[in-house]
Amino acid sequence: MKKRICRNKFLCFFLVLTALSAASLRAGAKKDTGTPAPVVEPAAPSGPVLSGKKVIVADANSTHHLNLYVAYEKGLFSKRGLEVEIQQTNSGVAAVVGGEADIVFNCPTGVITPIGKGQNITIIGQVKIPCTSVLVVPVNAPIKDPADLKGQQLAGLSTTCCAVIAIRDSLKEEYNTEFELVTLAPGAALAALEGNAVKGAILEEPFVAEALLLKDAQGQAKYKTIFDGHSDADGDGKIDANLAGENPPCRTINANTNFLTNRTDDAKIFIEAIDEADKLIRSNPTAGDIVAIARKYVPNVSEQAIINSNPKLGFQIKLDTTGLKGYADALVKLGTIEKNPGDALFAPQFKGITW
């Protein structure tokens, strides 16, 4: 029998392709078992695996919390996969103790008290050192020596404010002197000073800077700081000692103990982001973007006051455990707590990290 030969090359090529396709389909049909192809899972991300839940920070606006705002605004939390929500409240410690919030930045004495009473809060990191609260008085105030403060009415945040405790203890122990405290928030304290309702005010930054910017009718400064380690109250050419002590610790970062137990990695990532923000601020505390962030969160303070005070805010995460225990001793003396918790003030999860 003679074989048929395809004389049209293009037709021949088409027939071959068709035959091969049909064979391939038949082969595939035989292998099809009806089982879907396996799904390839993506590789697990490297680094700490976070909970995926928000970290709620209960916050009362203050330039002392600038590292929190910088970390948030610069995306230092989000780049680590951590979602942070800042909730504005004046009851931050209570919110953390009650579990409505996870973290609060606060004056340490306001946290040592609930820790001493066995409540669900602990210290995980420092916010800043030193305490920048100082005594502000009129330029012409007749106060030349610490003993001159005896019986004087001075405005201050509270009897348990770190600066008030330090200054009051120093006056008692070294000069047998005690003043009368008029409890007022910083803005109200400055207003009381302006109205001559008090003889002086223990103010924190940036309210100190705000007070020092005020001028009288002749354009001269109205106020000065005294007994702060930088001033000369009696004009003898010698710098006066700081009644608040040398570099006393200031605010701390504090967490709910249950949050810390259940979400330790999240808390550590949070502190890592704050540490990066600290370094960013310290590199240029008066940079335009840093000042702008401060003004966004604390709009009631002038730009110049922020520029003048930011360099004084020594942001760091390392805890001054000795100084903080000293505050606990002071609270025991005041009868606020029964005993000093000692190292129980600090979160064991952060030993070797912040203390």
C-alpha positions as CSV (number, residue, x, y, z in Angstrom):
1,M,0.0,0.0,0.0
2,K,1.3,3.4,-0.9
3,K,1.6,6.0,1.9
4,R,-0.2,9.2,1.5
5,I,2.0,12.2,1.5
6,C,0.9,15.7,2.7
7,R,1.9,17.9,-0.2
8,N,0.8,21.2,1.5
9,K,3.5,22.0,4.2
10,F,1.3,24.5,6.2
11,L,-1.6,22.1,6.2
12,C,0.7,19.3,7.3
13,F,2.1,21.4,10.2
14,F,-1.4,22.3,11.4
15,L,-2.5,18.6,11.4
16,V,0.6,17.6,13.5
17,L,-0.1,20.4,16.1
18,T,-3.7,19.3,16.4
19,A,-2.8,15.7,16.9
20,L,-0.2,16.6,19.7
21,S,-2.8,18.8,21.5
22,A,-5.4,16.1,21.5
23,A,-2.9,13.6,22.9
24,S,-1.9,16.0,25.6
25,L,-5.5,16.5,26.6
26,R,-6.2,12.8,26.7
27,A,-3.1,12.3,29.0
28,G,-4.2,15.1,31.3
29,A,-7.7,13.6,31.6
30,K,-6.3,10.3,32.7
31,K,-4.2,11.9,35.4
32,D,-7.1,14.1,36.8
33,T,-8.3,12.5,40.0
34,G,-10.7,15.3,40.9
35,T,-8.4,16.5,43.8
36,P,-7.6,20.2,43.7
37,A,-4.0,21.2,43.5
38,P,-2.4,21.9,46.9
39,V,-2.2,25.5,48.1
40,V,1.3,26.7,48.8
41,E,1.3,28.7,52.1
42,P,3.5,31.9,52.2
43,A,6.6,31.7,54.3
44,A,6.2,32.9,57.9
45,P,7.6,36.4,58.5
46,S,10.9,36.7,60.2
47,G,11.2,38.4,63.6
48,P,8.7,38.5,66.4
49,V,5.2,37.5,65.6
50,L,2.9,40.1,67.0
51,S,-0.6,39.6,68.4
52,G,-2.3,41.7,65.7
53,K,-4.2,43.6,68.4
54,K,-4.0,47.3,69.0
55,V,-1.9,48.7,71.8
56,I,-4.0,51.3,73.6
57,V,-2.1,54.2,75.1
58,A,-4.0,56.4,77.6
59,D,-2.4,59.8,77.2
60,A,-2.8,63.3,78.7
61,N,-1.2,65.8,76.2
62,S,2.3,66.9,77.2
63,T,5.5,67.7,75.5
64,H,7.1,65.3,78.0
65,H,5.5,62.6,75.9
66,L,7.0,63.9,72.7
67,N,8.7,60.5,72.1
68,L,5.3,58.8,71.9
69,Y,4.0,61.3,69.4
70,V,7.2,61.2,67.3
71,A,7.1,57.4,67.2
72,Y,3.5,57.5,66.1
73,E,3.7,60.3,63.6
74,K,7.0,59.0,62.0
75,G,5.6,55.5,61.6
76,L,8.0,53.9,64.0
77,F,5.3,51.6,65.4
78,S,3.7,50.7,62.1
79,K,7.0,49.8,60.4
80,R,7.4,47.1,63.1
81,G,3.9,45.8,62.5
82,L,2.5,47.3,65.7
83,E,-0.8,49.2,65.6
84,V,-1.0,51.9,68.3
85,E,-4.0,54.0,69.3
86,I,-3.5,57.1,71.5
87,Q,-6.5,57.9,73.5
88,Q,-6.7,61.3,75.2
89,T,-7.7,61.1,78.9
90,N,-6.7,62.6,82.2
91,S,-7.4,59.3,83.9
92,G,-4.7,57.2,82.2
93,V,-3.3,55.4,85.3
94,A,-6.9,54.3,86.3
95,A,-7.5,53.2,82.7
96,V,-4.4,51.0,82.7
97,V,-5.1,49.6,86.1
98,G,-8.6,48.7,85.0
99,G,-7.5,47.2,81.7
100,E,-9.3,49.7,79.5
101,A,-5.8,50.8,78.2
102,D,-2.5,49.0,77.9
103,I,0.1,51.7,78.5
104,V,0.4,55.1,80.1
105,F,3.2,57.7,80.3
106,N,3.0,59.2,83.8
107,C,4.7,60.9,86.7
108,P,6.2,57.9,88.6
109,T,4.8,58.8,91.9
110,G,1.3,58.4,90.4
111,V,2.2,54.9,89.4
112,I,4.2,53.8,92.4
113,T,1.1,54.3,94.6
114,P,-1.1,51.8,92.8
115,I,1.9,49.4,92.5
116,G,2.4,49.7,96.3
117,K,-1.3,48.8,96.7
118,G,-1.0,45.7,94.6
119,Q,-2.9,46.9,91.6
120,N,-2.4,45.8,88.0
121,I,0.3,48.2,86.8
122,T,4.1,48.1,86.5
123,I,6.9,50.3,85.2
124,I,8.5,49.1,82.0
125,G,10.7,52.0,80.9
126,Q,11.8,55.6,81.6
127,V,10.4,58.5,79.6
128,K,12.9,61.1,80.4
129,I,15.6,62.3,82.8
130,P,15.9,64.7,84.5
131,C,12.8,66.1,86.0
132,T,12.6,69.7,84.5
133,S,10.2,71.1,87.1
134,V,11.7,74.1,88.9
135,L,10.7,77.0,91.1
136,V,9.7,80.1,89.1
137,V,9.4,83.5,90.9
138,P,9.1,87.2,89.9
139,V,12.4,88.7,88.9
140,N,12.1,91.2,91.9
141,A,11.1,88.5,94.4
142,P,12.8,89.1,97.8
143,I,13.8,85.4,98.0
144,K,17.6,85.1,98.2
145,D,18.0,82.0,100.3
146,P,16.0,78.8,100.6
147,A,15.0,79.7,104.1
148,D,13.1,82.7,102.7
149,L,10.5,80.2,101.3
150,K,9.3,79.5,104.8
151,G,5.5,79.9,105.0
152,Q,5.3,81.2,101.4
153,Q,2.4,80.1,99.2
154,L,3.8,78.3,96.2
155,A,1.7,76.8,93.4
156,G,2.3,73.2,92.4
157,L,0.7,70.2,90.7
158,S,0.1,68.1,93.8
159,T,1.7,67.0,97.1
160,T,2.8,63.8,95.3
161,C,4.4,65.5,92.3
162,C,8.0,64.4,92.0
163,A,9.4,67.9,92.0
164,V,7.2,69.1,94.9
165,I,8.3,66.1,97.0
166,A,12.0,66.6,96.2
167,I,11.9,70.4,96.8
168,R,9.8,70.0,100.0
169,D,12.1,67.2,101.4
170,S,15.2,69.2,100.7
171,L,13.9,72.3,102.4
172,K,12.9,70.4,105.4
173,E,16.1,68.4,105.8
174,E,18.6,71.0,104.9
175,Y,17.0,74.3,105.9
176,N,14.3,73.4,108.4
177,T,11.9,75.2,106.1
178,E,8.4,74.4,104.7
179,F,6.2,76.2,102.3
180,E,2.5,76.1,101.8
181,L,1.4,74.3,98.6
182,V,-1.5,75.7,96.5
183,T,-2.5,72.8,94.3
184,L,-2.9,74.0,90.7
185,A,-2.3,72.6,87.2
186,P,0.7,74.2,85.4
187,G,-1.4,76.6,83.3
188,A,-3.4,77.7,86.3
189,A,-0.3,78.0,88.4
190,L,1.2,80.4,85.9
191,A,-2.0,82.4,85.9
192,A,-1.9,82.5,89.7
193,L,1.6,83.8,89.5
194,E,0.6,86.5,87.0
195,G,-2.2,87.5,89.3
196,N,0.1,87.7,92.4
197,A,-2.0,85.1,94.1
198,V,1.1,83.1,94.9
199,K,4.7,84.0,95.6
200,G,6.1,81.4,93.2
201,A,5.2,78.3,91.2
202,I,6.9,74.9,90.8
203,L,6.4,74.5,87.0
204,E,7.5,71.9,84.5
205,E,8.6,72.5,81.0
206,P,7.4,73.9,78.6
207,F,5.5,76.1,81.1
208,V,8.8,77.2,82.6
209,A,9.9,78.3,79.2
210,E,6.5,80.0,78.7
211,A,6.9,82.0,81.9
212,L,10.5,83.1,81.1
213,L,9.2,84.5,77.8
214,L,6.8,86.9,79.5
215,K,7.9,90.6,79.5
216,D,6.8,93.6,81.6
217,A,5.7,97.0,80.1
218,Q,9.4,97.9,79.7
219,G,10.1,94.7,77.7
220,Q,12.1,93.1,80.6
221,A,11.7,89.5,81.8
222,K,9.0,89.2,84.5
223,Y,10.1,85.8,85.9
224,K,13.2,83.8,86.7
225,T,14.1,80.4,88.1
226,I,15.9,79.9,91.4
227,F,17.5,77.0,93.3
228,D,17.7,74.9,90.2
229,G,21.4,74.4,89.8
230,H,21.6,77.1,87.1
231,S,20.6,80.3,88.9
232,D,22.1,82.7,91.4
233,A,19.3,83.9,93.7
234,D,21.3,86.1,96.0
235,G,23.6,87.6,93.4
236,D,26.8,86.5,95.0
237,G,28.2,85.1,91.8
238,K,27.7,81.5,92.9
239,I,25.3,79.0,91.3
240,D,22.7,77.8,93.8
241,A,22.3,74.1,94.5
242,N,19.3,72.4,92.9
243,L,16.7,71.8,95.6
244,A,15.2,69.0,93.5
245,G,18.5,67.1,93.5
246,E,20.9,66.3,90.6
247,N,19.2,64.7,87.6
248,P,16.2,63.3,89.4
249,P,14.2,60.8,87.2
250,C,11.0,62.1,85.6
251,R,8.1,60.3,83.9
252,T,7.9,56.6,83.3
253,I,6.3,54.2,80.8
254,N,3.9,52.0,82.6
255,A,1.8,48.9,81.5
256,N,-1.1,46.8,82.7
257,T,0.4,43.6,84.1
258,N,-2.1,41.3,82.3
259,F,-1.3,43.0,79.0
260,L,2.4,42.6,79.7
261,T,2.0,38.9,80.6
262,N,-0.1,38.1,77.5
263,R,1.6,40.3,75.0
264,T,5.2,40.6,76.0
265,D,6.5,40.8,72.5
266,D,4.1,43.7,71.7
267,A,5.3,45.6,74.7
268,K,9.0,45.1,73.8
269,I,8.4,46.2,70.2
270,F,6.6,49.3,71.6
271,I,9.7,50.2,73.8
272,E,12.0,49.6,70.8
273,A,10.0,52.1,68.7
274,I,10.2,54.6,71.6
275,D,13.9,54.1,71.9
276,E,14.3,55.0,68.2
277,A,12.1,58.1,68.7
278,D,14.3,59.1,71.6
279,K,17.4,59.0,69.5
280,L,15.7,61.0,66.7
281,I,14.6,63.7,69.1
282,R,18.0,63.9,70.9
283,S,19.8,64.3,67.5
284,N,17.9,67.6,66.9
285,P,15.3,68.5,69.5
286,T,14.4,71.8,67.8
287,A,14.1,70.5,64.2
288,G,11.1,71.9,62.4
289,D,9.3,68.5,62.1
290,I,9.9,67.7,65.8
291,V,8.5,71.1,67.0
292,A,5.6,70.7,64.6
293,I,4.7,67.3,66.1
294,A,4.9,68.8,69.6
295,R,2.6,71.7,68.6
296,K,0.1,69.3,67.0
297,Y,-0.4,67.4,70.3
298,V,0.1,70.4,72.7
299,P,-1.4,73.4,70.8
300,N,-1.8,75.5,73.9
301,V,1.9,76.1,74.2
302,S,3.8,78.6,72.0
303,E,6.3,77.5,69.4
304,Q,9.1,79.4,71.0
305,A,8.5,77.8,74.4
306,I,8.7,74.4,72.8
307,I,11.9,75.3,71.0
308,N,13.4,76.6,74.3
309,S,12.3,73.6,76.4
310,N,12.8,70.6,74.1
311,P,16.6,70.5,74.5
312,K,16.1,70.0,78.3
313,L,13.9,66.9,77.9
314,G,16.4,64.0,78.1
315,F,14.4,61.2,76.5
316,Q,15.7,57.7,77.3
317,I,14.2,54.3,78.1
318,K,16.8,53.3,80.7
319,L,15.2,53.4,84.2
320,D,16.8,55.2,87.1
321,T,15.9,52.5,89.6
322,T,17.6,54.2,92.5
323,G,15.9,57.5,92.0
324,L,12.5,55.8,91.5
325,K,12.9,53.8,94.7
326,G,13.7,57.1,96.4
327,Y,10.3,58.4,95.4
328,A,8.7,55.3,96.9
329,D,10.5,56.1,100.2
330,A,9.0,59.6,100.1
331,L,5.5,58.2,99.5
332,V,6.0,55.9,102.5
333,K,6.9,59.0,104.6
334,L,3.8,60.7,103.4
335,G,1.7,57.7,104.3
336,T,0.5,57.2,100.7
337,I,1.8,53.6,100.7
338,E,2.8,51.3,103.5
339,K,6.2,50.1,102.2
340,N,8.6,50.5,99.4
341,P,8.0,47.8,96.7
342,G,11.7,47.9,95.7
343,D,12.5,46.0,92.6
344,A,8.8,44.9,92.4
345,L,8.2,48.4,91.0
346,F,9.7,47.3,87.7
347,A,8.5,44.7,85.1
348,P,10.7,41.5,85.3
349,Q,10.1,41.1,81.5
350,F,12.2,44.2,80.9
351,K,15.2,43.3,83.2
352,G,18.3,43.6,81.1
353,I,16.4,45.9,78.6
354,T,15.4,49.0,80.5
355,W,16.8,48.2,84.0
